Amino acid sequence: MQRAAAETYRCPYSGEALRIEPAEESGEDVVRGVLVSASSRRYPVVDGVAHLIESEQESYSAEEVREKEYYEATARSYDAVIDWLFASFYEDEAAVRRKMIDLLEIGPSDRVLETGAGTCRDSVRIAERLGPGGELFVQDLSPAMLALGRDRMRAAGVLDGSHGRVEFSIGNAVHLPFPDRCLDAAYHFGGLNLFSDKRRALAEMARVVRVGGKVVIGDEGLAPWLRETEYGAILTNSNRLYSYTAPLEDVPHCARDAAVRWLIGGAFYLIDFRVGDGPPSADLDLPIQGRRGGTHRTRFYGTLEGVTPEAKRLAEEAADAAGLSMHEWLDRAVRVAARQTSERR
Ligand SMILES: C[S@@+](CC[C@H](N)C(=O)[O-])C[C@H]1O[C@@H](n2cnc3c(N)ncnc32)[C@H](O)[C@@H]1O
């Protein structure tokens, strides 16, 4: 971990800034040490990897615990499984991953985060798009997976600085160790379905990306039109993760230009969106054209008890005769009647 990364990292639970206490350094790199928060939370740096996680702060589902143990135990065979997976769908992995990474719209000097990076099959490709001024934060929950990923990155020659700074950390994607809006893009592929809190993980990615930056996420999940087919049934029989659906309801409200697509034999969803400044807005008070009239807001908040069909017909005829929309006529009629009643009291 380079010393400068300590300035970017935050306590994943409190958001506090962290200060580095190095125990062993090599040039700009902290090989061993501790990142300490103002409230004395301590996160070890082990072999240059920041462990930004506290087990007491995490509550994993039973499924997640199984998953965590699975990746720790099977990291060495993971890559063979992925080779088989792409071959089984007749897909060119390089082309598929290139397309997914294209959606990040990365420039050479960007700061990018990948969560659940595993053995870094995408991270290498993301790093290759960065120049010396770029920065890539590579995160995973499993030290065993990330250790293999780091080896892959080293072997690919993307850790020599020519592709920017690459930082590795252990952590839970549900609590990201970054301040708001400090990155240009965030990416995750392959683990989302079993995250304990998908909505929070997506909100966290959107939180740490600047307004206008991109978030791209994907995992197993058959396209809706394939779910009830024999093809879908056979795939789901082998791997129940194919029965998951794209978590569109968990996309944060600040998302703009969101899109979902299905790739790799229609068995994986991929959602991408641009981070907007808060939820979208609309002029809820702009008068609506036509006979009914009113505005979105008056229609939502101004609804009164229903009237008889005859009263409704009389009101419509009166509004037409007065050349008013239903909203304008009713609003006036109610005000006049209400005023008369209160004057009589
Ligand atoms: C199927 S692998 C995908 C790895 C890689 N992204 C790829 O496309 O090959 C899922 C990865 O997500 C990681 N993971 C699972 N839950 C996580 C969490 N809550 N936070 C961060 N990583 C997590 C696992 O350790 C594992 O390495």
The ligand as an SDF file (V2000), in Angstrom:
LIG
                    3D

 27 29  0  0  0  0  0  0  0  0999 V2000
  -17.5320  -15.1660   -8.4140 C   0  0  0  0  0  0  0  0  0  0  0  0
  -16.2310  -14.2570   -7.7100 S   0  0  0  0  0  0  0  0  0  0  0  0
  -16.0420  -13.0000   -8.9380 C   0  0  0  0  0  0  0  0  0  0  0  0
  -14.6250  -12.5450   -9.0560 C   0  0  0  0  0  0  0  0  0  0  0  0
  -14.3340  -11.6050  -10.2090 C   0  0  0  0  0  0  0  0  0  0  0  0
  -15.0690  -10.3600  -10.0710 N   0  0  0  0  0  0  0  0  0  0  0  0
  -14.5930  -12.2260  -11.5380 C   0  0  0  0  0  0  0  0  0  0  0  0
  -15.3880  -11.6710  -12.3170 O   0  0  0  0  0  0  0  0  0  0  0  0
  -13.9870  -13.2520  -11.8450 O   0  0  0  0  0  0  0  0  0  0  0  0
  -17.0090  -13.3540   -6.3870 C   0  0  0  0  0  0  0  0  0  0  0  0
  -16.0110  -12.6140   -5.5280 C   0  0  0  0  0  0  0  0  0  0  0  0
  -16.7400  -11.7290   -4.6780 O   0  0  0  0  0  0  0  0  0  0  0  0
  -16.1150  -11.7430   -3.4120 C   0  0  0  0  0  0  0  0  0  0  0  0
  -17.1100  -11.2870   -2.4230 N   0  0  0  0  0  0  0  0  0  0  0  0
  -18.1780  -11.9540   -1.9670 C   0  0  0  0  0  0  0  0  0  0  0  0
  -18.8610  -11.1970   -1.0930 N   0  0  0  0  0  0  0  0  0  0  0  0
  -18.1910  -10.0030   -1.0070 C   0  0  0  0  0  0  0  0  0  0  0  0
  -18.3990   -8.8090   -0.2740 C   0  0  0  0  0  0  0  0  0  0  0  0
  -19.4370   -8.6710    0.5460 N   0  0  0  0  0  0  0  0  0  0  0  0
  -17.5140   -7.7970   -0.4330 N   0  0  0  0  0  0  0  0  0  0  0  0
  -16.4610   -7.9250   -1.2770 C   0  0  0  0  0  0  0  0  0  0  0  0
  -16.2190   -9.0370   -2.0000 N   0  0  0  0  0  0  0  0  0  0  0  0
  -17.0720  -10.0670   -1.8660 C   0  0  0  0  0  0  0  0  0  0  0  0
  -15.6700  -13.1780   -3.2150 C   0  0  0  0  0  0  0  0  0  0  0  0
  -14.6660  -13.2930   -2.2370 O   0  0  0  0  0  0  0  0  0  0  0  0
  -15.1930  -13.5200   -4.6180 C   0  0  0  0  0  0  0  0  0  0  0  0
  -13.8310  -13.2650   -4.7920 O   0  0  0  0  0  0  0  0  0  0  0  0
  1  2  1  0
  2  3  1  0
  2 10  1  0
  3  4  1  0
  4  5  1  0
  5  6  1  0
  5  7  1  0
  7  8  2  0
  7  9  1  0
 10 11  1  0
 11 12  1  0
 11 26  1  0
 12 13  1  0
 13 14  1  0
 13 24  1  0
 14 15  1  0
 14 23  1  0
 15 16  2  0
 16 17  1  0
 17 18  1  0
 17 23  2  0
 18 19  1  0
 18 20  2  0
 20 21  1  0
 21 22  2  0
 22 23  1  0
 24 25  1  0
 24 26  1  0
 26 27  1  0
M  CHG  2   2   1   9  -1
M  END
$$$$
